[in-house]
Amino acid sequence: MKESRPILLVENDPVQAKAVERAFEALGVRSPCVHFTDGKEALVYLRHQNEEKPWLILLSLDLPGMTGVEFLEVVKSDEVLKTIPVVLLTASSHQNDITQSFELGAAGYMIKTSKYEGLLETLRTIAQYWSLCKRPAIYE
């Protein structure tokens, strides 16, 4: 049975997005993964979800139309959306990006790895952390 509340993945790279989805499947994460390549489209989705808001947002910094930082700023300033944890999953290891993300309310910052095994381990860490924080049961 699938968890009804999804994980929202905001990632412009389709290869990376597919790898994240495959990794969640391999880890037995049963929350559906909803994917958008654009921050503006993801915001439209979030604002039109009534009771099925995602329990977690995985966010890339490098997005078309609006940056991940801009997306994070909008989410964390919205009274309805601000309680959704946002974890940056990005290639940037720049200290300014990390600092700014946490200042805007990010719940975590994970640097992408080019190897699938590294991505799998990163997502395992994220899934285990949030399951320990009393988020919905996400494992089969």
C-alpha positions in Angstrom: 0.0 0.0 0.0 1.3 3.5 -0.9 1.5 6.4 1.5 -1.0 8.9 0.3 1.2 12.0 0.9 3.8 12.3 -1.7 7.4 13.5 -1.8 7.7 16.5 -4.2 10.9 16.4 -6.3 11.7 19.7 -8.0 14.6 18.8 -10.3 15.3 20.1 -13.8 17.6 17.2 -14.9 15.4 14.3 -16.1 18.2 11.8 -15.6 18.8 12.9 -12.0 15.0 12.8 -11.4 14.7 9.3 -12.7 17.7 8.2 -10.6 16.0 9.6 -7.5 12.7 7.8 -8.3 14.6 4.5 -8.9 16.6 5.0 -5.6 13.4 5.5 -3.7 11.9 2.3 -5.2 15.1 0.4 -4.4 14.9 1.7 -0.8 11.3 0.5 -0.4 10.0 4.1 0.0 6.3 3.8 -0.6 5.4 7.5 -0.8 4.7 8.5 -4.4 7.2 10.8 -5.9 5.7 13.8 -7.8 8.3 15.4 -10.1 8.4 18.9 -11.6 11.2 20.4 -13.6 10.2 24.0 -12.9 9.7 25.8 -9.6 6.8 27.8 -10.8 4.9 24.6 -11.9 5.7 23.0 -8.6 4.2 26.0 -6.7 1.0 25.8 -8.8 0.8 22.1 -7.8 1.5 22.9 -4.1 -1.2 25.6 -4.0 -3.8 23.4 -5.6 -3.3 20.4 -3.2 -5.8 20.6 -0.5 -5.2 17.7 1.9 -2.5 15.9 0.1 0.3 18.3 0.6 3.7 16.6 0.3 5.3 15.6 3.5 8.8 16.4 2.1 10.1 18.6 -0.8 13.5 17.7 -2.4 14.7 20.7 -4.2 17.5 21.5 -6.7 19.0 25.0 -6.8 19.4 25.0 -10.6 15.9 25.4 -12.0 14.6 27.3 -15.0 12.3 30.3 -14.5 12.9 30.6 -10.8 15.9 29.4 -8.8 15.7 26.9 -6.0 16.5 29.7 -3.6 13.5 31.7 -4.9 11.3 28.7 -4.7 12.4 28.0 -1.1 11.8 31.7 -0.2 8.2 31.5 -1.5 7.4 28.2 0.2 8.8 29.3 3.6 6.9 32.7 3.5 3.6 31.0 2.7 1.5 30.3 5.8 0.0 27.1 4.3 3.2 25.7 2.8 5.9 26.8 5.3 5.6 23.7 7.5 6.6 21.3 4.7 10.2 20.3 5.2 12.4 21.3 2.2 15.7 19.5 1.7 18.1 20.8 -0.9 19.4 18.0 -3.1 21.9 19.9 -5.3 25.3 19.9 -6.9 26.4 23.1 -5.3 28.8 22.9 -2.4 29.2 26.7 -2.3 29.1 27.9 1.3 26.9 30.9 0.3 24.3 28.5 -1.2 24.3 26.4 2.0 24.1 29.3 4.3 21.4 31.0 2.4 19.3 27.8 2.2 19.4 27.4 5.9 18.7 31.0 6.5 15.5 30.7 4.4 14.3 27.7 6.4 15.7 24.6 4.6 15.5 21.5 6.7 18.6 20.0 5.1 21.2 20.4 2.4 22.6 17.3 0.6 25.2 17.5 -2.2 24.4 15.3 -5.2 26.9 12.7 -6.1 27.6 11.5 -9.7 27.4 7.9 -8.7 24.1 6.0 -8.2 25.4 4.3 -5.0 26.1 7.7 -3.5 22.7 9.0 -4.4 21.1 5.9 -2.9 23.0 6.4 0.4 22.0 10.1 0.4 18.3 9.3 -0.1 18.5 6.5 2.5 19.8 9.0 5.0 17.0 11.5 4.1 14.3 8.8 4.3 15.5 7.4 7.6 15.9 10.8 9.2 12.4 11.9 8.3 10.9 8.6 9.3 12.5 9.0 12.7 11.0 12.5 12.9 7.5 11.0 13.0 6.7 11.7 9.4 4.3 9.3 7.7 5.5 5.7 7.4 7.3 5.6 4.1 8.7 2.1 4.0 6.9 -1.1 2.8 
